[in-house]
């Protein structure tokens, strides 16, 4: 029986009345976990918060109902809604660091969550709080209850948020990307707890995420959203391996996997923004199957299987290829002439050594992945290679020639040969300078080429990253995240580098955009013989792009080898754990057969 | 990647964030009122002497006579024409407050940017020195210097500028420190961009809007302080016509001939309020623009 029924939910902007979410219908059963996936701007978080009767500022719930155990959340008065939140439905936010009050102890957080809804006279707090912690997979060791949020790890904080959400045994819990920003091992443990809690307490759970592999592992059913509408929903296996909507297939085809080297296929075009959504199917412009009918009429939900629906005119067409996953052959690297060699690099900051004597070498045209969890020292190592670290010792050779470790001691050609692409598409470009100026900046260091040459090189770099010269006079805020990241790459390419250091360059991007950036990098390697040091925490991505992989743990290299070999047969225990904890789409597929 | 969004972008002419902010500010009534008020006073002070028909120091009748056909605003405590003195009395105030503001903002900006960028020891000592200046109320500091060295116009300008420096420096230091943490500064460092170029080309453009707001606040302060110094007799000396001085000279006749006091009071207030309104308009526009950008 369904505990939660959402029907006809519509959320619109208060100012322009443009729909953010249109006509969302779904149910969640008792003890069921429903995954809600979509890229940024698809309206998934809006749906999640609307289930608690809340919208962000500037938007409002126009129509629809959210019924939980017969109680319509959206028709409640402000007071009744307040008492329903936490007792009937509760919420686990994305960022636990911001969700917990830094001035309150963990114990007080939990007590407050209980007190808000229950009479607490004569309650045995010790037993009650210990039970809450145990449920969320925490122990009250080291006086956890008396500690403050900053004294906990990210994973522990998220568990506290989960404990608070479950404190009053609600009927429904909404989790909004609770493991984003956590390491895979922590994520895996939290997902275990979430799964167990849903079963034990018979809670209806909505798990919002952008990570398809996570829901494949966790959820019973899956909802896929695109441009404010639910385009497909059904049992997880069916949606994954028998997708009825072209967008679901396209989305899966952009997702890398640790178990197999998948062909990543970027989705052409961009999703329509709120207020600019077309009258027909919103995906029509990016869809390979689109017909005239798709552009004129919004497709209705069609049942394609047991509990499996899709909003596509061709959903029932059985002749289409349903499985989106294509496996590619493994990358093999033949050229072993090293272009960049680092020996015994010791680096750190604020007087603390983070990288303890690490050596690595990159071959010409090779893509070397540097993998590690947060705090493993991978960014510190990368920064010391590019010359930004003030606390570093070791030796660095480029084409066999010694390179000084400080950036200011390096010659112009040495600086140009090694280039860095930054992580955040938001902060890596100066908001007050045009794209042209940002890309041109490296060429303005004396001896600088003439204005005409600079102009030509900037446009050439823009062309190489798939952006036209029309981007030159624009400002970063006029670009999408993927476009900004391309500009970041163009800024490196304008120097005509030999080695590109990419520091988590896709971690802030949607998977479909990530796929197009990966495609771009592969193209650059093929055409220009560029060597790439690809720093990431995402093992699945490594499988797709890297020839070789280095695994870093607490500043030490624990494993090194060819990508296929290392990921198939990891020798170090740490690597084995990492691979086991990385969620996979392919794993259940292969274990079935 | 580029199709739909690129097309919609290609139509609009790219504009810098500052010009967007300024245009948005101009749409607000408060900015327009502010510009009108301060524009009127500035115009009057600059062009006033051209319209005046007589000598502001000429005695035209008995003291404290109400408005007549000959003297539109009556006479002051010595029997001079209030209107004539008003037309001549704004220039000094204007150039002194402008110079003091520009000087204070520029030096404060430089100190703030350098300490925000370098951090640690340089920041510590510079900011410690700023805190010392900040400990004195602006007007007290001005009185101390002027009473020691005499009521010299350039001294007043320097002292008022000095009192602005720490306030501007504090603001720009924190803005610069925020800016320096961004990855585009790192990107500039990876190609060994000289520090001066990083500060001027990467950091400074990000400070323009808050700096514009701060400058208007400082200008409003300069106007009030310099007028106040004149009022208490530390500014321009009689018989030179000056708005601040006029308020002081004529206040004994406030009941008999209120125009002689109210007219300069209103003008000084209009200038200070007008400049503040413009600053407020820019600040509001900027926060709105930032909101839209971050969406």
Interface residues (C-beta under 8 A of the other chain):
Chain A: X266 X268 X269 X270 X272 X273 X276 X285 X386 X387 X388 X407 X408 X410 X415 X416 X419 X420 X422 X423 X424 X427 X428 X429 X430 X431 X432 X433 X434 X438 X441 X442 X444 X445 X466 X467 X468 X470 X471 X473 X474 X475 X477 X478 X480 X482 X483 X486 X488 X491 X495 X513 X516
Chain B: X1 X2 X3 X4 X5 X6 X8 X9 X10 X14 X15 X16 X17 X18 X182 X183 X184 X186 X187 X188 X189 X190 X191 X192 X193 X197 X201 X202 X205 X206 X208 X293
